[in-house]
Structures are given as structure tokens and as C-alpha cells.
């Protein structure tokens, strides 16, 4: 049994909703506690049934009840010891290769003993055969669970073969069948439902956590596909998808669409002087300022290192000029504070184009126009905007 120490700093405990991110040690500890409580329920049911119910007198054999008690007690003690082992590992922040393997295999042995003493055709056995692999594959790696599943399936078949050959007694706990064509014991049926409910709850709970986690990760993946990771703005892909949609809507309605390409002035010098951490801080500040200045219907995205794109639906050249000028002035007036340095300001150049009535240009062509207008703004001295209309060259403003 090999135990090895992990790094001195262990991860903080994760909530149950992050069960898939738990270590195998903590997953096994959770399995030990839950299964131990279930086994304690089996033992308590047996003791109550034998001593306080007519069902015990009518359907339980004396020898079989003693055998069942020993098996249930063995399971309770086994899971108690496994829980203590897991808590000791958790407390000392150590991980054991053997601990998850022992828990997985003992899980199978526990229910195998219950299946033998209560009958292999018991509904609990069926639920375990179906639900345990599902739960196991959710919590642990495929190889471990498959190995345990094969071993215990072979053992179930072996017990069944011995019963058929008359070498083992079927359901030794029972001296009479509580469910027949002519007689159905309500107590037995209710007991099976009571045992099945927590097991099903555990299986469904783990399955829900898995599916919920997958849904969250799927949303995160979709968000990463359309979001700039630094600024949280739309990326080029998302912005051009929206641009295509707005152009199609513009052609139907006849309303113009304005697009602006913005580039920070001398951003490389900021990175060279202050470092990339301050450069990232500047980009975050720019994203915040642009969000504050734009209207609810406008879209903004980061399409390059220091290059941004602004999409303004139902906005003509005059309206775009007002929006862009507001953004330009706010950027120039927002200081960037650097520890140990004097605050500095940044500026940006803007290239703008508008789609007119009857235009058939696509988003890439309009973007190229805006990019050419941006070049004209830089050539004219930076910290300004230039417009491109379909009837004239780029015009600095």
C-alpha cells in the first residue's frame, strides 16, 4: 500500500457542484461515507425486522438472519474503516494510489454479499448492476471501474451457477418468498423501495452534477470562442458575425450601419517602457471607457493587439462622428496610474465608414474601407478620426 506526499500546498476544498474536479481521494471518501450510511441502514432494518415485526417471524430464517447480520455488520465496519482512512489522508493532505482502488472493489463486494443473502433477483441487485457502473464512470477513470465491473460480474455469474447446481442456497436470509403470485408482502416491497431510494438519489445526484458541469463547461467553451480573454469584449469572430447580421438587416430596412476600426497610438512604446502588465492594464481601461461611451445598441470588440472595432447599427456618418468623438475625448482624459511613475494618458486613431442605401458591399469590404480610413487618420497626425464614404477618399476629421 503505497502512499506518497503531494505538494505542500493542497487545493482548497471544492464545492459538491465541482465534484468532477475533486481528487480521487476525496471522491472515494465521499463514496465511503454515503455507502457506509446505506449499509448502516441495511443493518438497522435487519435488526428491527427480526425483533419487532411479524415479517421476520414469517419470512426470515434464523440461520439466514444471522448470516445477513454478519454480512451487513462486516460492510458497516469496512466502510467505517475506509472513511477513517480517507479522512486521515484528507487531513494530512496526502493521496494514496491504493485507496480509490480499495473503495471501488469493496463497493462491489459489499453489494455482492447483500445480493447473495437477499437473493440475486432482488431489485437492489439490479439497481446496483445498472447504477454502479454509471456512478463509477462519472467519478473515476474508465480502467479502474471496468476492472471492478468485470470482476464482480464474473462473481455474480459464479454464485448463480453454484445456486443452480445446488451447491449454494438461494437467498439464505429468507425461508419463504415474500413476493409470489398469490402473496405480496407490503412490508418487503416498502423495504425494497426504502433501500432503492437513497441509492437512486445518489446515482441521479452524481449524474446531475456531471450533466450540470458539462453544461457549464459547454457555455464556457462557447464564451471563449467568441470572447477576447483579456478584455471580455467580443472577439473578431463574434463581431463579424454580428456585422454580417446588421448588414443584412440594414439592407432590409434601408438604415445605415457604421463601422469603426480603432488603434491605440504608440502602444508599442507603452509596452516597451512600462512592461506588458501595464500594457494589459491600458487595454482593460480602454475596453471600460469604450463600453461606457457606446450606446446599448452598439457592439465593440478587440480584433488585434491594440486594435478595436466598433459596430454602430442604424447610425449614419454624423451620428458615428458624435459617438467616436465622445470615445476619443474620454480616452484622452482618462489617466493611467502606474506605481512609482507619473500618470500618463493614451490616445487613439479611428477609421470610420458607413454603408449607404443600396450598398452591396460585404462586411470584409467595409472593414477594409474603415481600416484604410484608420491609416489616413494616423497619417494625418493620430489622435483623430477619418471617414471613408463610398463616393470619396478617406477624409480626416
C-alpha positions in Angstrom: 0.0 0.0 0.0 2.0 3.0 -1.3 1.3 6.5 -0.1 3.1 9.5 -1.4 3.1 13.1 -0.3 1.7 15.7 -2.6 2.9 19.3 -2.8 2.8 21.1 0.5 0.0 23.4 -0.6 -3.1 21.4 -1.3 -6.0 22.9 -3.2 -8.8 24.5 -1.2 -11.9 22.3 -0.8 -14.2 22.4 -3.8 -18.0 22.5 -3.6 -20.1 19.5 -4.4 -21.0 21.1 -7.7 -17.4 20.8 -8.7 -17.3 17.1 -7.9 -15.7 16.1 -11.2 -12.7 18.3 -10.2 -12.2 16.6 -6.9 -9.2 14.3 -6.3 -9.8 10.6 -6.4 -9.1 10.6 -2.7 -11.9 12.9 -1.9 -14.3 11.2 -4.3 -13.5 7.9 -2.6 -14.1 9.4 0.8 -17.5 10.7 -0.3 -18.3 7.3 -1.7 -17.2 5.7 1.6 -19.4 7.9 3.8 -22.5 7.6 1.6 -22.2 3.8 1.1 -21.4 3.3 4.8 -24.6 5.1 5.8 -26.5 2.9 3.3 -25.0 -0.2 4.8 -25.9 1.0 8.3 -29.5 1.3 7.0 -29.4 -2.3 5.9 -28.2 -3.4 9.3 -30.7 -1.3 11.2 -33.5 -2.7 9.0 -32.5 -6.3 9.7 -32.3 -5.8 13.5 -35.7 -4.0 13.5 -37.3 -6.6 11.3 -36.0 -9.6 13.3 -37.0 -8.2 16.7 -40.2 -6.1 16.1 -42.1 -7.3 13.0 -44.2 -10.3 12.0 -42.4 -10.3 8.7 -39.3 -11.5 10.5 -41.2 -14.4 12.0 -43.0 -15.3 8.8 -40.3 -14.9 6.2 -36.8 -14.8 7.8 -34.8 -17.9 8.7 -32.9 -17.9 11.9 -29.6 -19.0 10.3 -30.1 -16.7 7.3 -30.8 -13.7 9.6 -27.6 -14.4 11.5 -25.6 -14.6 8.2 -27.2 -11.4 6.9 -26.4 -9.7 10.2 -22.7 -10.7 9.9 -22.5 -9.6 6.3 -24.2 -6.2 7.0 -22.0 -5.7 10.0 -18.9 -6.5 8.0 -19.9 -4.0 5.4 -20.6 -1.3 8.0 -17.2 -1.8 9.7 -15.4 -2.0 6.3 -16.9 1.3 5.2 -16.2 2.9 8.6 -12.6 2.0 8.3 -12.4 3.2 4.7 -14.0 6.5 5.8 -11.4 6.9 8.6 -8.6 6.1 6.1 -9.9 8.7 3.7 -10.3 11.4 6.4 -6.8 10.7 7.6 -5.5 11.2 4.0 -7.6 14.3 3.6 -6.5 15.8 6.9 -2.8 15.2 6.2 -3.3 16.3 2.5 -1.9 13.1 1.2 -3.0 10.9 -1.7 -2.9 7.2 -2.0 -3.0 5.1 -5.2 -4.5 2.2 -3.3 -7.3 4.0 -1.5 -9.6 4.6 -4.5 -8.9 1.0 -5.8 -9.9 -0.5 -2.4 -13.1 1.6 -2.2 -14.2 0.7 -5.7 -13.6 -3.0 -5.2 -15.1 -3.1 -1.7 -18.2 -1.4 -3.1 -18.7 -4.3 -5.4 -18.0 -6.9 -2.7 -20.5 -5.1 -0.3 -23.4 -5.4 -2.7 -22.4 -8.8 -3.8 -22.8 -10.1 -0.3 -26.2 -8.3 0.0 -27.3 -9.8 -3.3 -26.3 -13.3 -2.2 -28.0 -13.2 1.2 -31.2 -11.4 0.0 -31.4 -13.1 -3.5 -29.7 -12.2 -6.8 -33.1 -11.4 -8.3 -33.6 -8.7 -5.6 -34.3 -5.3 -7.2 -31.5 -3.8 -5.2 -29.0 -6.0 -7.1 -30.4 -4.9 -10.4 -30.1 -1.3 -9.5 -26.6 -1.7 -8.3 -25.6 -3.6 -11.5 -27.0 -0.8 -13.6 -26.3 2.3 -11.5 -22.9 1.5 -10.1 -21.0 1.5 -13.4 -22.7 4.7 -14.3 -21.7 6.3 -11.0 -18.2 4.8 -11.2 -17.6 6.1 -14.7 -18.7 9.6 -13.6 -16.4 9.6 -10.5 -13.3 7.6 -11.6 -11.3 6.6 -14.6 -12.6 4.0 -17.1 -9.9 1.4 -16.4 -10.5 1.2 -12.6 -14.2 0.9 -12.9 -14.2 -1.6 -15.8 -11.8 -3.8 -13.9 -14.1 -3.9 -10.9 -17.2 -4.4 -13.0 -15.7 -7.4 -14.8 -14.5 -9.0 -11.6 -17.8 -8.6 -9.8 -19.9 -9.6 -12.8 -17.9 -12.8 -13.1 -18.5 -13.4 -9.3 -22.3 -12.9 -9.7 -22.4 -15.4 -12.5 -20.3 -17.8 -10.4 -22.7 -17.5 -7.5 -25.6 -18.0 -9.8 -24.0 -21.1 -11.3 -23.4 -22.6 -7.8 -27.0 -21.9 -6.9 -28.3 -23.6 -10.0 -26.1 -26.6 -9.2 -27.5 -26.8 -5.7 -24.1 -26.0 -4.0 -25.3 -22.7 -2.6 -28.7 -21.8 -1.2 -30.6 -19.0 -2.9 -31.4 -16.1 -0.7 -30.5 -17.8 2.6 -31.9 -15.0 4.6 -35.4 -15.9 3.5 -37.3 -19.1 4.4 -40.2 -18.1 2.2 -40.6 -15.9 -0.8 -42.2 -12.6 0.2 -43.4 -11.9 -3.3 -45.4 -14.6 -5.1 -48.3 -14.8 -7.5 -50.6 -15.4 -4.6 -48.9 -13.3 -1.8 -47.2 -10.0 -1.8 -45.6 -8.7 1.4 -46.3 -5.0 1.6 -43.5 -4.7 4.2 -41.0 -6.3 1.9 -42.0 -4.1 -1.0 -41.8 -1.0 1.1 -38.5 -2.0 2.4 -37.0 -2.5 -1.1 -38.4 0.9 -2.1 -36.8 2.4 1.0 -33.4 0.8 0.2 -33.6 1.8 -3.5 -34.5 5.4 -2.9 -31.2 6.6 -1.4 -29.2 4.6 -3.9 -31.2 6.1 -6.8 -30.8 9.5 -5.3 -27.1 9.1 -5.2 -26.9 7.9 -8.8 -29.2 10.7 -10.0 -27.3 13.2 -7.9 -23.9 12.3 -9.4 -25.4 12.2 -12.9 -27.0 15.6 -12.4 -23.6 17.0 -11.2 -22.0 15.6 -14.2 -24.5 16.9 -16.7 -24.6 20.3 -15.0 -20.8 20.5 -15.1 -20.8 19.6 -18.8 -23.4 22.4 -19.4 -21.3 24.9 -17.6 -18.2 23.9 -19.5 -20.0 24.0 -22.8 -21.1 27.5 -22.0 -17.5 28.4 -21.0 -16.2 26.9 -24.3 -18.8 28.8 -26.3 -17.9 32.0 -24.5 -14.2 31.5 -25.1 -14.9 31.0 -28.8 -16.5 34.5 -29.1 -14.8 36.5 -26.3 -11.5 38.2 -26.0 -9.9 36.6 -22.9 -8.2 39.8 -21.6 -10.9 42.4 -22.0 -14.0 40.3 -22.1 -15.1 42.1 -25.3 -16.3 40.3 -28.4 -13.5 38.8 -30.5 -13.2 39.2 -34.2 -15.3 36.1 -35.0 -18.2 37.3 -32.8 -18.0 40.8 -34.1 -18.0 39.9 -37.7 -21.0 37.5 -37.2 -22.9 40.4 -35.7 -21.6 42.7 -38.5 -23.0 40.3 -41.2 -26.3 40.2 -39.4 -26.6 44.0 -39.1 -25.7 44.5 -42.8 -28.5 42.1 -43.8 -30.9 44.0 -41.5 -29.7 47.3 -42.9 -30.4 46.2 -46.5 -34.0 45.2 -45.5 -34.7 48.4 -43.5 -32.7 50.9 -45.5 -31.0 52.2 -42.3 -27.2 52.8 -42.5 -24.6 50.9 -40.5 -21.4 52.5 -39.4 -18.2 50.6 -38.5 -15.1 52.0 -36.9 -11.6 50.5 -36.6 -9.7 52.0 -33.7 -6.0 51.6 -32.9 -4.2 52.9 -29.8 -1.4 55.4 -30.7 2.2 54.4 -29.8 1.0 51.4 -27.8 4.3 49.5 -28.5 6.2 52.3 -26.7 3.9 51.9 -23.7 4.8 48.2 -23.6 8.5 48.8 -24.1 8.7 51.4 -21.3 6.2 50.1 -18.7 6.0 46.4 -19.5 3.3 44.2 -20.8 1.4 44.1 -17.4 0.8 47.9 -17.8 0.0 47.4 -21.4 -2.7 44.9 -20.4 -3.9 47.5 -17.8 -4.2 50.1 -20.6 -6.2 47.7 -22.8 -8.6 47.0 -19.9 -9.0 50.7 -19.3 -9.7 51.3 -23.0 -12.3 48.5 -23.0 -14.0 50.0 -20.0 -14.1 53.5 -21.4 -15.5 52.3 -24.8 -18.2 50.3 -23.0 -19.2 53.5 -21.1 -19.3 55.7 -24.1 -21.1 53.5 -26.5 -24.9 53.0 -26.7 -26.8 49.9 -25.8 -27.3 49.0 -29.5 -23.6 49.4 -30.4 -21.1 46.5 -30.3 -17.5 46.6 -29.5 -14.7 44.0 -29.9 -11.0 43.6 -29.8 -9.7 42.3 -33.1 -5.9 42.6 -32.6 -3.3 43.5 -30.1 -4.2 47.2 -29.6 -6.9 47.3 -32.3 -10.6 47.5 -31.6 -13.7 47.5 -33.8 -16.9 49.4 -33.1 -20.1 48.5 -34.8 -22.9 51.0 -34.8 -26.2 49.9 -36.3 -28.7 52.4 -37.6 -26.1 55.1 -37.4 -25.1 57.5 -40.2 -21.8 59.3 -40.6 -23.0 62.3 -38.4 -24.2 60.0 -35.6 -21.0 57.9 -35.8 -18.9 61.1 -35.5 -20.6 62.1 -32.3 -20.1 58.6 -30.8 -16.5 58.3 -31.9 -15.6 61.8 -30.7 -17.1 61.1 -27.3 -14.9 57.9 -27.1 -11.8 59.8 -28.2 -12.2 62.6 -25.7 -12.9 60.2 -22.9 -9.8 58.1 -23.7 -7.5 61.2 -23.8 -8.9 62.4 -20.5 -8.5 59.1 -18.6 -5.1 58.9 -16.8 -3.3 55.6 -16.5 -1.8 55.3 -13.0 1.5 53.4 -12.6 3.0 52.8 -9.2 6.2 54.8 -8.9 5.6 56.7 -12.1 3.8 59.8 -13.2 0.3 59.1 -14.6 0.2 59.1 -18.4 -2.6 59.4 -21.0 -3.3 57.4 -24.1 -4.9 58.4 -27.4 -6.3 56.5 -30.3 -6.9 56.9 -34.0 -10.2 56.0 -35.6 -11.2 55.0 -39.1 -14.9 55.0 -39.9 -17.1 54.0 -42.9 -20.8 53.8 -43.4 -23.0 51.6 -45.6 -25.3 53.6 -47.7 -28.7 52.9 -49.2 -28.4 50.2 -51.9 -24.9 49.2 -50.9 -23.9 45.6 -51.8 -20.5 45.6 -50.1 -19.9 42.8 -47.6 -18.5 43.1 -44.1 -14.9 42.4 -45.2 -15.0 45.1 -47.8 -16.5 47.7 -45.4 -13.9 46.7 -42.8 -11.2 47.2 -45.3 -12.6 50.7 -46.0 -12.6 51.5 -42.3 -9.0 50.2 -42.0 -7.9 52.4 -44.8 -9.6 55.3 -43.1 -7.7 54.5 -39.9 -4.4 54.6 -41.9 -5.4 58.1 -43.1 -6.1 59.2 -39.5 -2.6 58.1 -38.5 -1.0 59.8 -41.4 -2.8 63.0 -40.5 -1.2 63.0 -37.1 -3.0 60.4 -34.9 -5.5 61.1 -32.1 -8.2 61.8 -34.6 -10.8 60.1 -36.8 -11.1 59.8 -40.6 -14.1 58.8 -42.6 -14.5 56.9 -45.7 -17.6 57.3 -47.8 -18.3 55.2 -50.9 -18.2 58.3 -53.0 -14.9 59.8 -51.9 -11.5 59.0 -50.5 -10.8 58.8 -46.8 -11.3 62.2 -45.3 -9.6 63.2 -42.0 -11.9 64.9 -39.5 
